[in-house]
Amino acid sequence: MLSGFRHALAVARQMPLFRKLSRAQRHDKPLSALMLDVDRFKLINDTYGHHVGDLVLRKLSEVCIGTLREIDLLGRIGGKSSGRNRVCDEATC
């Protein structure tokens, strides 16, 4: 590695979502995705602090985990407050 950083595609291939997408494509099977947006989440953080925002995200994840099947993935996309957008899953968030 010339730059000292792993190539982004090599990193993405290790992510569970990438593996599920590849498997669905390889077996010509459908794959569904759902994206949620927490309305006015920045207002929650600004008004009550990031500790309360974290509690809101934890509760939302508990509800999602209680609804999803064991084979389903749950992840989050970091927003502007994280400094950059990133996709992560349970193992990396």
N, CA and C of each residue as an Amber inpcrd file, in Angstrom:
protein
   279
   0.8440000  -1.1830000   0.0000000   0.0000000   0.0000000   0.0000000
   0.8850000   1.2410000   0.0000000   0.7910000   1.9900000  -1.0290000
   1.6170000   3.1850000  -1.1360000   1.1870000   4.2670000  -0.1700000
  -0.1180000   4.4430000  -0.0060000  -0.6050000   5.5370000   0.8300000
  -0.6660000   5.1800000   2.3070000  -0.5820000   3.9100000   2.6340000
  -0.7220000   3.4920000   4.0230000  -2.1700000   3.2750000   4.4240000
  -3.1070000   3.5440000   3.5380000  -4.5260000   3.3500000   3.8110000
  -5.0650000   2.2300000   2.9420000  -5.9530000   1.4530000   3.5320000
  -6.5930000   0.4180000   2.7260000  -7.5290000   1.0710000   1.7210000
  -7.6300000   0.4870000   0.5740000  -8.5030000   0.9950000  -0.4670000
  -9.9520000   0.9220000   0.0120000 -10.7460000   1.9300000  -0.2910000
 -12.1280000   2.0030000   0.1940000 -12.9450000   0.7890000  -0.2260000
 -12.7370000   0.2790000  -1.4330000 -13.4930000  -0.8800000  -1.8900000
 -13.1320000  -2.1190000  -1.0770000 -11.8790000  -2.2670000  -0.7350000
 -11.4620000  -3.4020000   0.0930000 -12.1170000  -3.3370000   1.4600000
 -12.2440000  -2.1440000   2.0040000 -12.9140000  -1.9650000   3.2910000
 -14.4010000  -2.2820000   3.1380000 -15.0250000  -1.7510000   2.0830000
 -16.4610000  -1.9690000   1.8670000 -16.7910000  -3.4480000   1.7180000
 -15.9010000  -4.1970000   1.0880000 -16.1570000  -5.6280000   0.8930000
 -16.2220000  -6.3920000   2.2090000 -15.6790000  -5.8340000   3.2680000
 -15.7150000  -6.4820000   4.5720000 -17.0070000  -6.1800000   5.3290000
 -17.7900000  -5.2360000   4.8450000 -19.0100000  -4.8330000   5.5360000
 -20.1350000  -5.8260000   5.2650000 -20.9100000  -6.1610000   6.2920000
 -22.0280000  -7.0980000   6.1030000 -22.9960000  -6.6600000   5.0120000
 -23.2710000  -5.3640000   4.8970000 -24.1950000  -4.8930000   3.8720000
 -23.6610000  -5.1960000   2.4860000 -22.3890000  -4.9540000   2.2540000
 -21.7910000  -5.2320000   0.9520000 -21.9050000  -6.7180000   0.6330000
 -21.6700000  -7.5660000   1.6240000 -21.7650000  -9.0120000   1.4080000
 -23.1950000  -9.4130000   1.0660000 -24.1820000  -8.8180000   1.7350000
 -25.5800000  -9.1360000   1.4310000 -25.9490000  -8.6620000   0.0270000
 -25.4890000  -7.4760000  -0.3580000 -25.7480000  -6.9860000  -1.7140000
 -25.1250000  -7.9140000  -2.7580000 -23.9050000  -8.3270000  -2.5230000
 -23.2140000  -9.2160000  -3.4560000 -23.9370000 -10.5480000  -3.5780000
 -24.3670000 -11.1000000  -2.4430000 -25.0700000 -12.3840000  -2.4480000
 -26.3770000 -12.2800000  -3.2160000 -27.1460000 -11.2150000  -2.9850000
 -28.4160000 -11.0320000  -3.6860000 -28.1920000 -10.9170000  -5.1930000
 -27.1730000 -10.1940000  -5.5740000 -26.8650000 -10.0280000  -6.9960000
 -26.4040000 -11.3530000  -7.6020000 -25.5620000 -12.0540000  -6.8910000
 -25.0260000 -13.3200000  -7.3890000 -26.1330000 -14.3510000  -7.5960000
 -27.1090000 -14.3910000  -6.7020000 -28.1910000 -15.3770000  -6.7830000
 -29.4390000 -14.8150000  -7.4460000 -29.3340000 -13.6090000  -7.9970000
 -30.4450000 -12.9510000  -8.6830000 -31.6970000 -12.9150000  -7.8030000
 -31.5020000 -12.5090000  -6.5530000 -32.5880000 -12.4090000  -5.5750000
 -32.8280000 -10.9510000  -5.2130000 -34.0690000 -10.6180000  -4.8640000
 -34.3410000  -9.2370000  -4.4540000 -33.7210000  -8.9280000  -3.0860000
 -33.4800000  -7.6640000  -2.8690000 -32.9570000  -7.1970000  -1.5990000
 -33.6690000  -5.8930000  -1.2590000 -34.1300000  -5.7690000  -0.0470000
 -34.8330000  -4.5540000   0.3760000 -33.9580000  -3.7560000   1.3220000
 -34.1560000  -2.4560000   1.3020000 -33.4550000  -1.5620000   2.2260000
 -34.4520000  -0.5250000   2.7240000 -34.2710000  -0.1300000   3.9520000
 -35.1380000   0.8720000   4.5660000 -34.2530000   1.9200000   5.2190000
 -34.5410000   3.1790000   4.9560000 -33.7920000   4.2570000   5.5810000
 -34.7720000   5.1200000   6.3780000 -34.4180000   5.3930000   7.6190000
 -35.2230000   6.2440000   8.4840000 -34.4850000   7.5470000   8.7300000
 -35.2480000   8.6170000   8.8560000 -34.6700000   9.9030000   9.2180000
 -35.3800000  10.3710000  10.4780000 -34.6380000  10.6640000  11.5190000
 -35.2310000  11.1590000  12.7550000 -35.4750000  12.6550000  12.5710000
 -36.7530000  13.0150000  12.4500000 -37.1080000  14.4170000  12.2260000
 -36.6310000  15.2890000  13.3760000 -36.0770000  16.4190000  13.0370000
 -35.6300000  17.4340000  13.9960000 -34.6260000  16.8900000  15.0140000
 -33.8060000  15.9240000  14.6110000 -32.8470000  15.3350000  15.5370000
 -31.8250000  16.3690000  16.0020000 -31.4200000  17.2550000  15.1170000
 -30.4760000  18.3090000  15.5150000 -31.0830000  19.1830000  16.6100000
 -32.3680000  19.4350000  16.5220000 -33.0540000  20.2300000  17.5490000
 -33.0150000  19.5200000  18.9080000 -33.1530000  18.1790000  18.8960000
 -33.0560000  17.4090000  20.1440000 -31.6720000  17.5950000  20.7550000
 -30.6320000  17.4320000  19.9370000 -29.2620000  17.6070000  20.4380000
 -29.0210000  19.0310000  20.9230000 -29.4790000  20.0130000  20.1540000
 -29.2390000  21.4150000  20.5130000 -30.0060000  21.8260000  21.7680000
 -31.2050000  21.3020000  21.9410000 -32.0440000  21.6950000  23.0660000
 -31.7020000  20.9490000  24.3520000 -31.5120000  19.6300000  24.2280000
 -31.3540000  18.7980000  25.4180000 -29.9480000  18.2360000  25.6010000
 -29.1010000  18.4260000  24.6160000 -27.7290000  17.9350000  24.7040000
 -27.5500000  16.5990000  23.9970000 -26.2940000  16.3080000  23.6820000
 -25.9800000  15.0890000  22.9260000 -26.2660000  13.8210000  23.7300000
 -26.1970000  13.9080000  25.0540000 -26.5020000  12.7220000  25.8690000
 -27.9520000  12.2940000  25.6880000 -28.8740000  13.2540000  25.5590000
 -30.2850000  12.9240000  25.3170000 -30.4550000  12.4330000  23.8810000
 -29.7490000  13.0590000  22.9410000 -29.7840000  12.5810000  21.5590000
 -29.3250000  11.1380000  21.4540000 -28.2900000  10.7900000  22.2090000
 -27.8040000   9.4080000  22.2350000 -28.8750000   8.4680000  22.7860000
 -29.5960000   8.9010000  23.8150000 -30.6800000   8.0860000  24.3660000
 -31.7870000   7.8630000  23.3410000 -32.1080000   8.9020000  22.5750000
 -33.1250000   8.7870000  21.5200000 -32.6830000   7.7550000  20.4840000
 -31.4160000   7.8330000  20.0600000 -30.9130000   6.8660000  19.0780000
 -30.9010000   5.4530000  19.6380000 -30.5350000   5.3130000  20.9050000
 -30.5340000   3.9780000  21.5350000 -31.9480000   3.3970000  21.5800000
 -32.9180000   4.2110000  21.9510000 -34.3050000   3.7340000  22.0180000
 -34.8030000   3.3530000  20.6220000 -34.4910000   4.1680000  19.6300000
 -34.8820000   3.8470000  18.2620000 -34.2590000   2.5290000  17.8240000
 -32.9910000   2.3240000  18.1590000 -32.3360000   1.0700000  17.7720000
 -32.9620000  -0.1170000  18.5030000 -33.3600000   0.0520000  19.7670000
 -34.0300000  -1.0300000  20.5000000 -35.3430000  -1.4220000  19.8160000
 -36.1020000  -0.4200000  19.3850000 -37.3660000  -0.6880000  18.6900000
 -37.0950000  -1.4180000  17.3700000 -36.1000000  -0.9600000  16.6340000
 -35.7590000  -1.6010000  15.3580000 -35.2880000  -3.0340000  15.5750000
 -34.4000000  -3.2390000  16.5360000 -33.8740000  -4.5790000  16.8110000
 -35.0030000  -5.5220000  17.2230000 -35.9680000  -5.0150000  17.9910000
 -37.1050000  -5.8300000  18.4000000 -38.0190000  -6.2000000  17.2530000
 -37.9300000  -5.4590000  16.1590000 -38.7940000  -5.6760000  15.0030000
 -38.1170000  -6.5150000  13.9180000 -36.7970000  -6.3690000  13.7890000
 -36.0610000  -7.0380000  12.7150000 -35.8670000  -8.5230000  12.9790000
 -35.6200000  -9.2410000  11.8930000 -35.2770000 -10.6590000  12.0030000
 -33.7910000 -10.7800000  12.3260000 -33.3900000 -11.9400000  12.7570000
 -31.9900000 -12.1530000  13.1260000 -31.0420000 -11.9350000  11.9420000
 -31.5000000 -12.2310000  10.7300000 -30.6280000 -12.1020000   9.5540000
 -30.5800000 -10.6790000   9.0080000 -31.4450000  -9.7940000   9.5030000
 -31.4770000  -8.4160000   9.0200000 -30.3270000  -7.6110000   9.6240000
 -29.9420000  -6.5600000   8.9260000 -28.8790000  -5.6720000   9.4000000
 -29.4750000  -4.3600000   9.8690000 -28.8570000  -3.8070000  10.8770000
 -29.2180000  -2.4760000  11.3540000 -27.9360000  -1.6630000  11.3790000
 -27.9650000  -0.4910000  10.8050000 -26.7880000   0.3690000  10.7940000
 -27.2140000   1.8120000  10.8490000 -26.2400000   2.6910000  10.7790000
 -26.5850000   4.1100000  10.7520000 -25.6160000   4.8540000   9.8670000
 -26.1000000   5.9500000   9.3310000 -25.2660000   6.8440000   8.5280000
 -25.0050000   8.0630000   9.3930000 -23.7490000   8.3200000   9.7010000
 -23.3910000   9.4750000  10.5210000 -23.7120000  10.7620000   9.7790000
 -24.2070000  11.7340000  10.4960000 -24.5940000  12.9910000   9.8740000
 -23.5250000  14.0510000   9.9920000 -23.9330000  15.2980000   9.8130000
 -23.0030000  16.4240000   9.8060000 -22.2690000  16.5770000  11.1360000
 -22.9180000  16.2140000  12.2320000 -22.2650000  16.3900000  13.5260000
 -21.0580000  15.4660000  13.6840000 -21.0150000  14.3780000  12.8830000
 -19.8690000  13.4790000  12.9870000 -18.6880000  13.9730000  12.1540000
 -18.8910000  15.0620000  11.4250000 -17.8020000  15.6260000  10.6310000
 -17.7400000  15.0870000   9.2170000 -18.3280000  13.9230000   9.0060000
 -18.3670000  13.3510000   7.6610000 -19.4580000  12.3020000   7.6400000
 -19.9760000  12.0360000   6.4690000 -20.9640000  10.9720000   6.3450000
 -20.2440000   9.6380000   6.2760000 -20.7620000   8.6450000   6.9790000
 -20.1730000   7.3220000   6.9370000 -21.2660000   6.3020000   7.1800000
 -21.0970000   5.1500000   6.5870000 -22.0230000   4.0570000   6.7970000
 -21.3610000   3.0810000   7.7360000 -22.0800000   2.6280000   8.7310000
 -21.5160000   1.6790000   9.6590000 -22.5890000   0.6890000  10.0750000
 -22.1660000  -0.3950000  10.6660000 -23.0970000  -1.3950000  11.1690000
 -22.8450000  -1.6000000  12.6540000 -23.4820000  -2.6240000  13.2130000
 -23.3590000  -2.8480000  14.6470000 -21.9050000  -2.9770000  15.0910000
 -21.0680000  -3.5540000  14.2540000 -19.6780000  -3.8030000  14.6270000
 -18.8150000  -2.5440000  14.5780000 -19.2140000  -1.5550000  13.7780000
 -18.3410000  -0.4100000  13.5780000 -18.8940000   0.9000000  14.1180000
 -20.0890000   0.9260000  14.6590000 -20.6640000   2.1740000  15.1860000
 -20.5370000   2.2570000  16.6870000
